[in-house]
Amino acid sequence: GCFHHEVFVSYREEVSSAVDQNDASALESLLGTGGCSESCIHEALMKCTSRGLTECVRTLLRHGAECNHIDAFTNTPLILAAEGGHVDIVDLLLENNCEVNSVDIETRTALHWASLNGHLAIVERLLAHGAASSKDKIYGFTPLMLAARQGHASVIKLLLAQTNDVNDMDIHGETALFDATRNNNVDCNGADINHRENENRTPLLVAVMWNRPTVVVLLIDANCELDVPAVLSYFMRYRMPNETSRTPLEAAVLKGYYDICQILVAAGSDVNVLLNFSRNDIVLSLATSTLESTVDPAEWLDTVTKARSLKQISRVAIRKHLGPIHKKDLRTLRLPDALHQYLLLPELAQFR
């Protein structure tokens, strides 16, 4: 019994050494003796797959390695290859009819991992072989959310074109648009721009909190709601008792984001919320971010807190009546050119 154990250990070490050296020929010779156990073969398969050793994987599959093998963390070879961006191995596994929708211990599929890491070629192959765009069962993340979180624009575009989960929600009630907003990379195509997560935050409020003026303008161009209030603290342990809900404009003032304050006011945000602060507090808060601005915050504040013009009130009313509509769609409406320009908010040109 001891002799056989020693032989088995030695054999396993030789297989491991061949893998470590990416020596498919040596691996072929060892496997050809027929002395490699099933566990030894699959241990080598998972190691080769995660390292991207294509010829070694091919050799192992030819000698009976199971392409749907599941390790202790419920990873499959396809999940490891997709996560690592190993296109040739993904192709090899798909040719061997592996299961494309297997899930790991986090209930994520190969499509989740390829999307998270921006491996476009692998995402294309998985979708072509019937990969489903599902939610994981822990956080409710979809592949689109993970791609949006990392800002993988090409993957986002592909998933938007081939899946129908643009408005799916995670456990916090957030959609992929919230992840894209934080990452400063937004495509509003088909997304609900006024969606409210579990605590009433909208993509606009998130864009303000993360200081994303470009995204703020994109959302406004899509005619989002401007004054939806929500608490700003994301975590209960940091939240003051009975914390006051704030509108995006209030959040911009509290954060000292002068550019965003100007954008929101120009777009028609309710300036009456500024009465919730003292004039000095607003000026001091905005002063830290106005070093390159040509407009003094005190002067700006005095201007915007005057009664809103009929022009602005009318524009806000018309845009509200139109509802969510992107500026490119707005141009297609049969309206006089002057009215088109009036509704397209030319005041925001400097921020686009």
C-alpha positions in Angstrom: 0.0 0.0 0.0 2.8 2.4 0.9 4.6 1.6 -2.4 1.5 2.4 -4.5 0.9 5.7 -2.5 4.5 6.7 -3.2 4.2 6.0 -6.9 0.9 7.9 -7.0 2.4 10.9 -5.3 5.5 10.9 -7.6 3.2 10.6 -10.6 1.1 13.5 -9.5 4.2 15.6 -8.9 5.4 14.8 -12.4 2.1 15.9 -13.9 2.2 19.0 -11.9 5.7 19.7 -13.0 4.8 19.3 -16.7 1.9 21.7 -16.2 4.2 24.2 -14.4 6.5 24.1 -17.4 3.7 24.3 -19.9 5.1 21.1 -21.5 2.2 19.5 -23.4 4.5 16.8 -24.8 5.6 15.7 -21.3 2.0 15.8 -20.2 1.0 13.6 -23.1 3.6 11.0 -22.3 2.6 10.9 -18.6 -1.1 10.6 -19.4 -0.4 7.9 -22.0 0.7 5.5 -19.3 -2.8 5.4 -18.0 -1.7 5.8 -14.4 -3.2 9.3 -13.7 -6.2 9.3 -11.4 -9.3 11.2 -12.2 -8.6 13.7 -9.4 -5.1 14.2 -10.7 -6.3 14.9 -14.3 -8.9 17.4 -13.1 -6.6 19.2 -10.8 -4.3 19.7 -13.7 -7.2 20.8 -15.9 -8.2 23.6 -13.6 -4.6 24.7 -13.2 -4.0 24.8 -16.9 -7.3 26.5 -17.6 -6.7 29.3 -15.1 -3.2 29.9 -16.4 -4.2 29.9 -20.1 -2.2 26.8 -21.1 -4.2 25.9 -24.2 -2.2 22.9 -25.5 -2.1 21.3 -22.1 -5.9 21.7 -21.8 -6.3 20.1 -25.2 -4.1 17.2 -24.1 -6.1 16.7 -20.9 -9.4 16.8 -22.6 -8.1 14.2 -25.1 -7.2 11.9 -22.2 -10.6 12.1 -20.6 -10.7 15.2 -18.5 -14.3 16.3 -18.0 -14.9 19.8 -19.5 -17.7 20.4 -17.0 -15.6 19.4 -13.9 -16.5 21.4 -10.8 -13.9 22.2 -8.2 -14.3 22.9 -4.5 -15.4 26.5 -5.2 -17.9 25.3 -7.9 -15.7 26.8 -10.6 -15.8 25.1 -14.0 -13.0 25.3 -16.6 -15.2 27.7 -18.6 -15.6 30.0 -15.7 -11.9 30.1 -15.1 -11.0 30.6 -18.7 -13.6 33.4 -19.1 -12.4 35.2 -16.0 -8.8 35.0 -17.2 -9.6 36.1 -20.7 -8.2 32.9 -22.3 -10.1 33.0 -25.6 -8.5 29.9 -27.2 -9.4 27.8 -24.2 -12.9 29.1 -24.2 -13.2 28.1 -27.8 -11.8 24.6 -27.0 -14.3 24.1 -24.2 -17.2 25.3 -26.3 -16.1 22.9 -29.0 -16.4 20.1 -26.4 -20.0 21.2 -25.7 -19.3 22.4 -22.1 -22.2 23.9 -20.1 -22.2 27.6 -20.7 -24.5 28.6 -17.8 -22.9 26.8 -14.9 -22.5 28.9 -11.7 -19.7 29.3 -9.2 -20.0 29.7 -5.4 -21.1 33.3 -5.9 -23.7 32.1 -8.4 -22.0 33.9 -11.2 -21.6 32.4 -14.7 -18.8 32.6 -17.2 -20.6 35.5 -18.8 -20.6 37.4 -15.5 -16.8 37.1 -15.2 -16.0 37.9 -18.9 -18.2 41.0 -18.6 -16.6 42.1 -15.4 -13.1 41.9 -16.8 -14.0 43.3 -20.2 -13.2 40.3 -22.3 -15.3 41.3 -25.3 -14.3 38.3 -27.6 -15.3 35.9 -24.9 -18.6 37.7 -24.2 -19.3 37.4 -27.9 -18.6 33.7 -28.0 -20.6 32.9 -24.8 -23.7 34.8 -26.1 -23.4 33.0 -29.5 -23.5 29.7 -27.6 -26.6 30.5 -25.6 -25.2 32.1 -22.4 -28.0 33.6 -20.4 -27.8 37.0 -18.9 -28.8 36.1 -15.3 -28.6 37.7 -11.9 -26.3 36.3 -9.3 -28.2 35.2 -6.2 -26.1 37.1 -3.7 -26.2 40.7 -4.9 -28.5 40.5 -7.9 -25.8 41.6 -10.3 -26.2 41.0 -14.0 -23.3 40.9 -16.5 -24.4 44.3 -17.8 -24.1 45.8 -14.3 -20.6 44.4 -13.8 -19.5 45.7 -17.2 -20.9 49.1 -16.4 -19.2 49.1 -13.0 -15.8 48.7 -14.7 -16.6 51.0 -17.7 -16.1 48.4 -20.4 -17.9 50.3 -23.2 -17.6 47.7 -25.9 -19.0 45.0 -23.7 -21.8 47.3 -22.5 -22.8 48.0 -26.1 -22.9 44.3 -27.0 -24.9 43.4 -23.9 -27.4 46.2 -24.5 -27.8 44.9 -28.1 -28.3 41.3 -27.2 -29.9 41.2 -23.8 -33.0 42.6 -22.2 -31.8 43.4 -18.7 -31.0 47.1 -18.9 -33.5 47.9 -16.2 -33.0 44.8 -14.0 -32.3 45.7 -10.4 -29.8 44.4 -7.8 -30.6 43.9 -4.1 -30.3 47.6 -3.5 -32.8 48.4 -6.3 -30.1 49.9 -8.5 -29.9 49.3 -12.3 -26.8 49.2 -14.6 -27.3 52.9 -15.2 -26.2 53.6 -11.6 -23.0 51.7 -12.0 -22.3 53.4 -15.3 -23.0 56.8 -13.7 -20.4 56.2 -11.0 -17.9 55.2 -13.6 -18.5 58.3 -15.7 -19.5 56.3 -18.7 -23.2 56.5 -19.5 -25.3 55.2 -22.3 -28.9 56.0 -21.6 -30.2 53.9 -24.5 -33.3 52.1 -23.1 -32.4 52.8 -19.5 -35.0 54.3 -17.1 -33.3 57.6 -16.3 -35.7 58.3 -13.5 -35.5 54.9 -11.8 -35.4 55.2 -8.0 -33.4 52.7 -6.0 -34.5 51.4 -2.6 -33.8 54.7 -0.8 -35.2 56.9 -3.6 -31.9 57.9 -5.1 -32.0 58.5 -8.9 -29.1 58.3 -11.3 -29.0 62.1 -11.3 -28.5 62.3 -7.6 -25.8 59.6 -7.8 -24.0 61.5 -10.6 -24.0 64.6 -8.4 -22.7 62.7 -5.3 -19.9 61.3 -7.4 -19.1 64.7 -9.0 -19.8 63.6 -12.6 -20.8 66.9 -14.3 -20.6 65.2 -17.8 -23.1 62.5 -16.7 -25.3 65.2 -15.1 -25.6 66.9 -18.5 -26.2 63.6 -20.3 -29.1 62.8 -17.9 -30.5 66.3 -18.3 -30.2 66.0 -22.1 -32.3 62.9 -21.7 -34.8 65.1 -19.8 -34.5 63.4 -16.4 -36.4 64.6 -13.3 -34.4 67.2 -11.5 -35.6 67.5 -8.0 -36.2 64.0 -6.6 -35.0 64.1 -2.9 -33.2 61.3 -1.0 -30.9 60.7 1.9 -27.2 61.1 0.9 -25.6 58.6 3.3 -25.3 55.1 1.8 -24.6 53.3 5.0 -26.8 53.3 8.0 -23.8 53.4 10.4 -22.8 56.8 9.0 -26.3 58.2 9.0 -27.5 60.8 11.4 -30.9 60.1 13.1 -33.7 61.5 10.9 -31.3 62.6 8.2 -32.9 65.1 5.9 -33.5 64.0 2.3 -31.8 66.3 -0.2 -32.4 67.2 -3.9 -29.5 66.9 -6.4 -29.1 70.7 -6.1 -28.8 70.6 -2.4 -26.3 67.7 -2.6 -24.2 69.7 -5.1 -24.1 72.7 -2.6 -23.2 70.5 0.3 -20.5 68.8 -1.7 -19.2 72.1 -3.0 -19.6 71.2 -6.7 -20.0 74.6 -8.3 -20.1 73.4 -11.9 -22.9 71.0 -11.1 -24.8 73.7 -9.2 -24.7 75.9 -12.3 -25.8 73.0 -14.6 -28.8 72.1 -12.4 -29.9 75.7 -11.9 -29.6 76.4 -15.7 -31.7 73.2 -16.4 -34.4 74.4 -14.0 -33.8 72.8 -10.6 -35.9 74.4 -7.9 -33.7 77.1 -6.4 -36.0 77.5 -3.4 -34.1 74.6 -1.7 -31.2 77.0 -1.4 -33.2 78.8 1.3 -32.4 75.7 3.5 -28.8 77.1 3.8 -27.4 80.4 4.9 -25.9 82.5 2.1 -22.5 82.4 3.8 -22.5 78.6 4.0 -23.3 78.3 0.3 -20.6 80.7 -0.7 -18.0 79.0 1.5 -18.9 75.6 0.3 -18.7 76.5 -3.4 -15.5 78.7 -3.0 -13.3 75.6 -2.8 -14.2 74.5 -6.3 -14.4 77.9 -8.1 -10.7 78.6 -8.5 -10.9 78.4 -12.3 -14.4 79.8 -12.6 -15.0 83.3 -14.1 -18.2 83.7 -12.0 -17.9 84.5 -8.4 -20.1 82.2 -6.3 -21.6 85.0 -4.3 -22.5 86.9 -7.5 -23.9 83.7 -9.0 -26.0 83.0 -5.9 -27.5 86.5 -5.9 -28.5 86.0 -9.5 -30.1 82.6 -9.3 -32.0 83.2 -6.1 -34.0 86.0 -7.7 -37.4 85.1 -9.1 -37.0 82.7 -12.0 -37.6 84.1 -15.4 -40.7 83.3 -17.4 -38.4 81.8 -20.0 -37.0 79.3 -17.5 -40.4 78.4 -16.0 -41.8 77.9 -19.5 -38.9 75.7 -20.6 -39.2 73.5 -17.5 -42.9 73.1 -18.0 -42.5 72.1 -21.6 -39.7 69.6 -20.9 -41.8 68.1 -18.1 -44.7 67.6 -20.5 -42.4 65.9 -23.0 -41.1 63.4 -20.4 -37.9 61.4 -20.9 -36.6 62.1 -24.4 -33.1 62.3 -25.6 -31.9 65.5 -27.3 -31.4 63.7 -30.6 -35.1 62.7 -30.4 -36.1 66.2 -29.4 -34.6 67.4 -32.7 -36.9 65.1 -34.7 -40.0 66.8 -33.3 -41.8 69.1 -35.7 -41.1 72.3 -33.9 -39.7 75.7 -35.0 -35.9 76.0 -34.9 -36.0 78.6 -32.2 -38.1 76.4 -30.0 -35.8 73.5 -30.6 -32.8 75.6 -29.4 -34.8 76.9 -26.5 -35.5 73.3 -25.2 -32.0 72.0 -25.9 -30.5 74.1 -23.1 -27.7 75.9 -25.0 -26.6 77.3 -21.6 -25.1 73.9 -20.9 -22.9 73.9 -24.0 -19.7 74.7 -21.9 -20.2 71.6 -19.9 -20.8 69.2 -22.7 
